[in-house]
Structures are given as C-alpha cells and as structure tokens.
Amino acid sequence: MASNAFIAFQTNDVTRCIVEAIVEDNPGAVVVEQPAMVKIDVPDRLVIKRTSVEEKLGRDFDLQELQLHLITISGHLDETDDEFTLSWNS
C-alpha cells in the first residue's frame, strides 16, 4: 500500500514557483491550497529539483532556502545540492 510523501509551505511568491516546479517534476502530485499555506501530496516519493525551481524563479536557488518557507514535511528526507527528496520505502 502506497503512502503519500508531503510538504507544506507558507503561501508567498517564492513558494508559488517552488510548487509549480514540484507539480511539473512529480506526476500525481496533488496540491491543496489553504489561506496561508499550500500542501503538496505525492504517492511514495516527492522530489524537488534545484534546476526546476531555478527555471521557475528565474534566478539561482539553494535548496537550503526551502527552510525559510517550510511548514512541515512527511517522509524520509534525502537532500543533496541538486535534489530534496521525501519518500516512503516499502
């Protein structure tokens, strides 16, 4: 049985671009918008790619910058300079 990995961000201009990148790179992503936050659920594995976020933002992006906008995560975290991955291992 699959479990959803998820991430939730404060709603702002930067996170709108991050969410666009996540949706583009993660087929099956479900976005739930609330007044002050946005949550993205993805079955099994959610990947945030630095290059995708940079394309959406139009500037360099350090994945550590996610921490400034992050509310919560669910899943096992694996982080490199190029990808931030949340997953559930079977």
Chimera marker file (.cmm) of the C-alpha trace (Angstrom):
<marker_set name="trace">
<marker id="1" x="0.000" y="0.000" z="0.000" r="1" g="1" b="0" radius="0.5"/>
<marker id="2" x="1.414" y="3.372" z="-1.041" r="1" g="1" b="0" radius="0.5"/>
<marker id="3" x="1.860" y="6.218" z="1.402" r="1" g="1" b="0" radius="0.5"/>
<marker id="4" x="1.946" y="9.854" z="0.441" r="1" g="1" b="0" radius="0.5"/>
<marker id="5" x="5.032" y="11.945" z="0.975" r="1" g="1" b="0" radius="0.5"/>
<marker id="6" x="4.059" y="15.560" z="1.501" r="1" g="1" b="0" radius="0.5"/>
<marker id="7" x="5.427" y="19.006" z="2.047" r="1" g="1" b="0" radius="0.5"/>
<marker id="8" x="3.674" y="22.191" z="3.133" r="1" g="1" b="0" radius="0.5"/>
<marker id="9" x="4.864" y="25.749" z="2.574" r="1" g="1" b="0" radius="0.5"/>
<marker id="10" x="3.794" y="29.226" z="3.581" r="1" g="1" b="0" radius="0.5"/>
<marker id="11" x="1.981" y="30.863" z="0.688" r="1" g="1" b="0" radius="0.5"/>
<marker id="12" x="4.137" y="33.525" z="-0.995" r="1" g="1" b="0" radius="0.5"/>
<marker id="13" x="5.657" y="34.421" z="-4.379" r="1" g="1" b="0" radius="0.5"/>
<marker id="14" x="8.694" y="32.138" z="-3.942" r="1" g="1" b="0" radius="0.5"/>
<marker id="15" x="6.647" y="29.112" z="-2.904" r="1" g="1" b="0" radius="0.5"/>
<marker id="16" x="4.316" y="29.553" z="-5.872" r="1" g="1" b="0" radius="0.5"/>
<marker id="17" x="7.343" y="28.929" z="-8.105" r="1" g="1" b="0" radius="0.5"/>
<marker id="18" x="8.507" y="26.005" z="-5.946" r="1" g="1" b="0" radius="0.5"/>
<marker id="19" x="5.038" y="24.422" z="-6.153" r="1" g="1" b="0" radius="0.5"/>
<marker id="20" x="4.973" y="24.847" z="-9.945" r="1" g="1" b="0" radius="0.5"/>
<marker id="21" x="8.325" y="23.040" z="-10.165" r="1" g="1" b="0" radius="0.5"/>
<marker id="22" x="7.148" y="20.230" z="-7.878" r="1" g="1" b="0" radius="0.5"/>
<marker id="23" x="3.970" y="19.672" z="-9.890" r="1" g="1" b="0" radius="0.5"/>
<marker id="24" x="5.927" y="19.621" z="-13.147" r="1" g="1" b="0" radius="0.5"/>
<marker id="25" x="8.505" y="17.110" z="-11.832" r="1" g="1" b="0" radius="0.5"/>
<marker id="26" x="6.142" y="14.847" z="-9.863" r="1" g="1" b="0" radius="0.5"/>
<marker id="27" x="3.309" y="13.253" z="-11.846" r="1" g="1" b="0" radius="0.5"/>
<marker id="28" x="0.460" y="12.513" z="-9.485" r="1" g="1" b="0" radius="0.5"/>
<marker id="29" x="1.163" y="15.485" z="-7.231" r="1" g="1" b="0" radius="0.5"/>
<marker id="30" x="-1.957" y="16.846" z="-5.542" r="1" g="1" b="0" radius="0.5"/>
<marker id="31" x="-1.907" y="20.491" z="-4.474" r="1" g="1" b="0" radius="0.5"/>
<marker id="32" x="-4.155" y="21.623" z="-1.627" r="1" g="1" b="0" radius="0.5"/>
<marker id="33" x="-4.253" y="25.390" z="-1.207" r="1" g="1" b="0" radius="0.5"/>
<marker id="34" x="-5.361" y="26.942" z="2.059" r="1" g="1" b="0" radius="0.5"/>
<marker id="35" x="-5.422" y="30.620" z="3.066" r="1" g="1" b="0" radius="0.5"/>
<marker id="36" x="-1.874" y="30.785" z="4.485" r="1" g="1" b="0" radius="0.5"/>
<marker id="37" x="-0.296" y="27.568" z="3.220" r="1" g="1" b="0" radius="0.5"/>
<marker id="38" x="-0.060" y="25.158" z="0.330" r="1" g="1" b="0" radius="0.5"/>
<marker id="39" x="0.387" y="21.402" z="0.783" r="1" g="1" b="0" radius="0.5"/>
<marker id="40" x="1.599" y="19.019" z="-1.901" r="1" g="1" b="0" radius="0.5"/>
<marker id="41" x="0.948" y="15.264" z="-1.602" r="1" g="1" b="0" radius="0.5"/>
<marker id="42" x="2.723" y="12.778" z="-3.861" r="1" g="1" b="0" radius="0.5"/>
<marker id="43" x="2.359" y="8.979" z="-3.738" r="1" g="1" b="0" radius="0.5"/>
<marker id="44" x="5.562" y="7.318" z="-2.433" r="1" g="1" b="0" radius="0.5"/>
<marker id="45" x="8.182" y="9.898" z="-3.483" r="1" g="1" b="0" radius="0.5"/>
<marker id="46" x="8.316" y="13.691" z="-3.834" r="1" g="1" b="0" radius="0.5"/>
<marker id="47" x="11.357" y="15.304" z="-5.486" r="1" g="1" b="0" radius="0.5"/>
<marker id="48" x="12.238" y="18.995" z="-5.591" r="1" g="1" b="0" radius="0.5"/>
<marker id="49" x="14.895" y="19.685" z="-8.224" r="1" g="1" b="0" radius="0.5"/>
<marker id="50" x="17.070" y="22.766" z="-7.839" r="1" g="1" b="0" radius="0.5"/>
<marker id="51" x="17.237" y="23.307" z="-11.615" r="1" g="1" b="0" radius="0.5"/>
<marker id="52" x="13.439" y="23.198" z="-11.968" r="1" g="1" b="0" radius="0.5"/>
<marker id="53" x="12.953" y="25.732" z="-9.173" r="1" g="1" b="0" radius="0.5"/>
<marker id="54" x="15.610" y="27.989" z="-10.726" r="1" g="1" b="0" radius="0.5"/>
<marker id="55" x="13.767" y="27.894" z="-14.065" r="1" g="1" b="0" radius="0.5"/>
<marker id="56" x="10.511" y="28.948" z="-12.400" r="1" g="1" b="0" radius="0.5"/>
<marker id="57" x="12.118" y="31.633" z="-10.216" r="1" g="1" b="0" radius="0.5"/>
<marker id="58" x="14.403" y="32.982" z="-12.924" r="1" g="1" b="0" radius="0.5"/>
<marker id="59" x="17.385" y="33.049" z="-10.545" r="1" g="1" b="0" radius="0.5"/>
<marker id="60" x="19.846" y="30.818" z="-8.708" r="1" g="1" b="0" radius="0.5"/>
<marker id="61" x="18.285" y="28.826" z="-5.871" r="1" g="1" b="0" radius="0.5"/>
<marker id="62" x="19.948" y="26.998" z="-2.992" r="1" g="1" b="0" radius="0.5"/>
<marker id="63" x="17.721" y="24.153" z="-1.757" r="1" g="1" b="0" radius="0.5"/>
<marker id="64" x="18.527" y="25.239" z="1.815" r="1" g="1" b="0" radius="0.5"/>
<marker id="65" x="16.296" y="28.224" z="1.048" r="1" g="1" b="0" radius="0.5"/>
<marker id="66" x="13.321" y="25.835" z="1.269" r="1" g="1" b="0" radius="0.5"/>
<marker id="67" x="13.718" y="26.016" z="5.062" r="1" g="1" b="0" radius="0.5"/>
<marker id="68" x="12.658" y="29.684" z="5.011" r="1" g="1" b="0" radius="0.5"/>
<marker id="69" x="9.244" y="28.794" z="3.592" r="1" g="1" b="0" radius="0.5"/>
<marker id="70" x="8.669" y="25.307" z="5.013" r="1" g="1" b="0" radius="0.5"/>
<marker id="71" x="5.863" y="24.492" z="7.446" r="1" g="1" b="0" radius="0.5"/>
<marker id="72" x="6.078" y="20.678" z="7.612" r="1" g="1" b="0" radius="0.5"/>
<marker id="73" x="7.173" y="17.537" z="5.768" r="1" g="1" b="0" radius="0.5"/>
<marker id="74" x="6.254" y="13.853" z="5.838" r="1" g="1" b="0" radius="0.5"/>
<marker id="75" x="8.580" y="11.148" z="4.592" r="1" g="1" b="0" radius="0.5"/>
<marker id="76" x="12.209" y="10.143" z="4.811" r="1" g="1" b="0" radius="0.5"/>
<marker id="77" x="14.395" y="13.072" z="3.786" r="1" g="1" b="0" radius="0.5"/>
<marker id="78" x="17.356" y="12.735" z="1.420" r="1" g="1" b="0" radius="0.5"/>
<marker id="79" x="18.976" y="16.016" z="0.497" r="1" g="1" b="0" radius="0.5"/>
<marker id="80" x="21.779" y="16.895" z="-1.932" r="1" g="1" b="0" radius="0.5"/>
<marker id="81" x="22.813" y="20.187" z="-3.514" r="1" g="1" b="0" radius="0.5"/>
<marker id="82" x="20.594" y="19.335" z="-6.508" r="1" g="1" b="0" radius="0.5"/>
<marker id="83" x="17.580" y="17.476" z="-5.075" r="1" g="1" b="0" radius="0.5"/>
<marker id="84" x="15.394" y="17.433" z="-1.970" r="1" g="1" b="0" radius="0.5"/>
<marker id="85" x="13.592" y="14.077" z="-1.808" r="1" g="1" b="0" radius="0.5"/>
<marker id="86" x="10.883" y="12.818" z="0.529" r="1" g="1" b="0" radius="0.5"/>
<marker id="87" x="9.966" y="9.146" z="0.231" r="1" g="1" b="0" radius="0.5"/>
<marker id="88" x="8.399" y="6.148" z="1.898" r="1" g="1" b="0" radius="0.5"/>
<marker id="89" x="10.375" y="2.944" z="1.489" r="1" g="1" b="0" radius="0.5"/>
<marker id="90" x="8.408" y="-0.283" z="1.236" r="1" g="1" b="0" radius="0.5"/>
<link id1="1" id2="2" r="1" g="1" b="0" radius="0.2"/>
<link id1="2" id2="3" r="1" g="1" b="0" radius="0.2"/>
<link id1="3" id2="4" r="1" g="1" b="0" radius="0.2"/>
<link id1="4" id2="5" r="1" g="1" b="0" radius="0.2"/>
<link id1="5" id2="6" r="1" g="1" b="0" radius="0.2"/>
<link id1="6" id2="7" r="1" g="1" b="0" radius="0.2"/>
<link id1="7" id2="8" r="1" g="1" b="0" radius="0.2"/>
<link id1="8" id2="9" r="1" g="1" b="0" radius="0.2"/>
<link id1="9" id2="10" r="1" g="1" b="0" radius="0.2"/>
<link id1="10" id2="11" r="1" g="1" b="0" radius="0.2"/>
<link id1="11" id2="12" r="1" g="1" b="0" radius="0.2"/>
<link id1="12" id2="13" r="1" g="1" b="0" radius="0.2"/>
<link id1="13" id2="14" r="1" g="1" b="0" radius="0.2"/>
<link id1="14" id2="15" r="1" g="1" b="0" radius="0.2"/>
<link id1="15" id2="16" r="1" g="1" b="0" radius="0.2"/>
<link id1="16" id2="17" r="1" g="1" b="0" radius="0.2"/>
<link id1="17" id2="18" r="1" g="1" b="0" radius="0.2"/>
<link id1="18" id2="19" r="1" g="1" b="0" radius="0.2"/>
<link id1="19" id2="20" r="1" g="1" b="0" radius="0.2"/>
<link id1="20" id2="21" r="1" g="1" b="0" radius="0.2"/>
<link id1="21" id2="22" r="1" g="1" b="0" radius="0.2"/>
<link id1="22" id2="23" r="1" g="1" b="0" radius="0.2"/>
<link id1="23" id2="24" r="1" g="1" b="0" radius="0.2"/>
<link id1="24" id2="25" r="1" g="1" b="0" radius="0.2"/>
<link id1="25" id2="26" r="1" g="1" b="0" radius="0.2"/>
<link id1="26" id2="27" r="1" g="1" b="0" radius="0.2"/>
<link id1="27" id2="28" r="1" g="1" b="0" radius="0.2"/>
<link id1="28" id2="29" r="1" g="1" b="0" radius="0.2"/>
<link id1="29" id2="30" r="1" g="1" b="0" radius="0.2"/>
<link id1="30" id2="31" r="1" g="1" b="0" radius="0.2"/>
<link id1="31" id2="32" r="1" g="1" b="0" radius="0.2"/>
<link id1="32" id2="33" r="1" g="1" b="0" radius="0.2"/>
<link id1="33" id2="34" r="1" g="1" b="0" radius="0.2"/>
<link id1="34" id2="35" r="1" g="1" b="0" radius="0.2"/>
<link id1="35" id2="36" r="1" g="1" b="0" radius="0.2"/>
<link id1="36" id2="37" r="1" g="1" b="0" radius="0.2"/>
<link id1="37" id2="38" r="1" g="1" b="0" radius="0.2"/>
<link id1="38" id2="39" r="1" g="1" b="0" radius="0.2"/>
<link id1="39" id2="40" r="1" g="1" b="0" radius="0.2"/>
<link id1="40" id2="41" r="1" g="1" b="0" radius="0.2"/>
<link id1="41" id2="42" r="1" g="1" b="0" radius="0.2"/>
<link id1="42" id2="43" r="1" g="1" b="0" radius="0.2"/>
<link id1="43" id2="44" r="1" g="1" b="0" radius="0.2"/>
<link id1="44" id2="45" r="1" g="1" b="0" radius="0.2"/>
<link id1="45" id2="46" r="1" g="1" b="0" radius="0.2"/>
<link id1="46" id2="47" r="1" g="1" b="0" radius="0.2"/>
<link id1="47" id2="48" r="1" g="1" b="0" radius="0.2"/>
<link id1="48" id2="49" r="1" g="1" b="0" radius="0.2"/>
<link id1="49" id2="50" r="1" g="1" b="0" radius="0.2"/>
<link id1="50" id2="51" r="1" g="1" b="0" radius="0.2"/>
<link id1="51" id2="52" r="1" g="1" b="0" radius="0.2"/>
<link id1="52" id2="53" r="1" g="1" b="0" radius="0.2"/>
<link id1="53" id2="54" r="1" g="1" b="0" radius="0.2"/>
<link id1="54" id2="55" r="1" g="1" b="0" radius="0.2"/>
<link id1="55" id2="56" r="1" g="1" b="0" radius="0.2"/>
<link id1="56" id2="57" r="1" g="1" b="0" radius="0.2"/>
<link id1="57" id2="58" r="1" g="1" b="0" radius="0.2"/>
<link id1="58" id2="59" r="1" g="1" b="0" radius="0.2"/>
<link id1="59" id2="60" r="1" g="1" b="0" radius="0.2"/>
<link id1="60" id2="61" r="1" g="1" b="0" radius="0.2"/>
<link id1="61" id2="62" r="1" g="1" b="0" radius="0.2"/>
<link id1="62" id2="63" r="1" g="1" b="0" radius="0.2"/>
<link id1="63" id2="64" r="1" g="1" b="0" radius="0.2"/>
<link id1="64" id2="65" r="1" g="1" b="0" radius="0.2"/>
<link id1="65" id2="66" r="1" g="1" b="0" radius="0.2"/>
<link id1="66" id2="67" r="1" g="1" b="0" radius="0.2"/>
<link id1="67" id2="68" r="1" g="1" b="0" radius="0.2"/>
<link id1="68" id2="69" r="1" g="1" b="0" radius="0.2"/>
<link id1="69" id2="70" r="1" g="1" b="0" radius="0.2"/>
<link id1="70" id2="71" r="1" g="1" b="0" radius="0.2"/>
<link id1="71" id2="72" r="1" g="1" b="0" radius="0.2"/>
<link id1="72" id2="73" r="1" g="1" b="0" radius="0.2"/>
<link id1="73" id2="74" r="1" g="1" b="0" radius="0.2"/>
<link id1="74" id2="75" r="1" g="1" b="0" radius="0.2"/>
<link id1="75" id2="76" r="1" g="1" b="0" radius="0.2"/>
<link id1="76" id2="77" r="1" g="1" b="0" radius="0.2"/>
<link id1="77" id2="78" r="1" g="1" b="0" radius="0.2"/>
<link id1="78" id2="79" r="1" g="1" b="0" radius="0.2"/>
<link id1="79" id2="80" r="1" g="1" b="0" radius="0.2"/>
<link id1="80" id2="81" r="1" g="1" b="0" radius="0.2"/>
<link id1="81" id2="82" r="1" g="1" b="0" radius="0.2"/>
<link id1="82" id2="83" r="1" g="1" b="0" radius="0.2"/>
<link id1="83" id2="84" r="1" g="1" b="0" radius="0.2"/>
<link id1="84" id2="85" r="1" g="1" b="0" radius="0.2"/>
<link id1="85" id2="86" r="1" g="1" b="0" radius="0.2"/>
<link id1="86" id2="87" r="1" g="1" b="0" radius="0.2"/>
<link id1="87" id2="88" r="1" g="1" b="0" radius="0.2"/>
<link id1="88" id2="89" r="1" g="1" b="0" radius="0.2"/>
<link id1="89" id2="90" r="1" g="1" b="0" radius="0.2"/>
</marker_set>
